[in-house]
Amino acid sequence: MSHPAVRPVPRDDLRALEGYHSPQLDVQVRLNTNESPFAPPQEFLDRYSSAIRDAEYHRYPDRGAVALRTGIANSLGQPSERVFAANGSNEVLQTLLLTYGGPGRIALIFEPTYALHTHIARLTSTTVESVPRADDYTIDSNDACARIRAVRPSVVFVCSPNNPTGTVEPQASVVALADAAGEVGAVLVVDEAYGEFADHTALDLISDDRGIVVVRTYSKVWSMAGVRLGFCVGPAWMIDELDKVVLPYHLSTPTQLAGIIALDYQLEMLQRVAALVEERGRMYAALQSTPGVSVVPSGANFLLVRVHGDGHAVWEAMVDRGVLVRDFSRWPGVAECLRITIGTAKENDECVAALLAALDHVGVIS
Ligand SMILES: *Cc1c(COP(=O)(O)O)cnc(C)c1O
């Protein structure tokens, strides 16, 4: 007698989980995932190709990624013991949560923010406690510190510049949050995926006597979303713990090489960032004078726009006109909002034209 097979079921606490989706459509202008519109410099591509051709693939990669971590540290004026690298900053966030979150522990998150903070917390069985941001999307630091003292989380996430709003947290507010986190022994994770687009950074606050860690990525500012490389900067004792948790040899030889060689093109990277910041200013002005929407000030490579009407219908009408932006219209805290990644000047002009036509088509303006 054969019995029907019992289909294995995932962990109970994963049952309510939905995967992370960012819909991709084949359109002319793609301004939906905050990538850079510029490819990396040609010289970087040439050197990277010859480096990966010459690498020894029968050997494991450098487990400690020493050259990469030292290079990143030097570029930021930090000691190399303070740098940890992984496959995208999402793996950095996962490693932080595997180390400091987990069953019976709480992660405090200020919403609306990057969905993966909550998603990865759930994957690691960390309880999520969300605190709403103020109407202008900043964090009310008095209220936030009171919540930290009351909830006693193990991890506090601050995304600055915040995705999807672009809001940059004032440094004084980050310091206050770090102090409150320090009182209860929580790690303060400052997600600076867009840090280079803003005018200040929490990197200045890293020290050996507080549990603050800044997470960055090659995906956005470095034009290298396809490589999957991110890192964090924190006190050496925290980095030691992350090294114990992450899988051995997690960073492949090609990934390490990409990160090391890219560091030689920091100047080009900063020039691209400056060009995008200038385009952001131009787009902000254009969107401010577009009827039927309001635009949120941003320190990142994207702008959040609130449609004074049916945001989803406007998003669809833009797709029909060949422009894909990110639809947040049904998200709590950012209802009717669309997020527009800053692209090339031409893409941005096409985006504004499509938005205007879509607003008219849907009847938000007439
Ligand atoms: C894009 C983004 C990341 C990046 O993730 P990678 O895994 O490095 O590509 C991390 N945090 C925020 C807030 C982001 O928007």
The ligand as a Gaussian input file, in Angstrom:
#p B3LYP/6-31G(d) Opt

LIG

0 1
 C       17.649000      49.596000      -3.196000
 C       17.720000      49.571000      -1.703000
 C       18.570000      48.693000      -1.074000
 C       19.442000      47.873000      -1.947000
 O       19.497000      46.653000      -1.931000
 P       20.673000      45.848000      -2.655000
 O       20.405000      44.524000      -2.082000
 O       21.964000      46.451000      -2.201000
 O       20.452000      45.991000      -4.117000
 C       18.701000      48.718000       0.295000
 N       17.990000      49.594000       1.028000
 C       17.143000      50.463000       0.447000
 C       16.422000      51.437000       1.276000
 C       16.973000      50.466000      -0.930000
 O       16.118000      51.310000      -1.496000

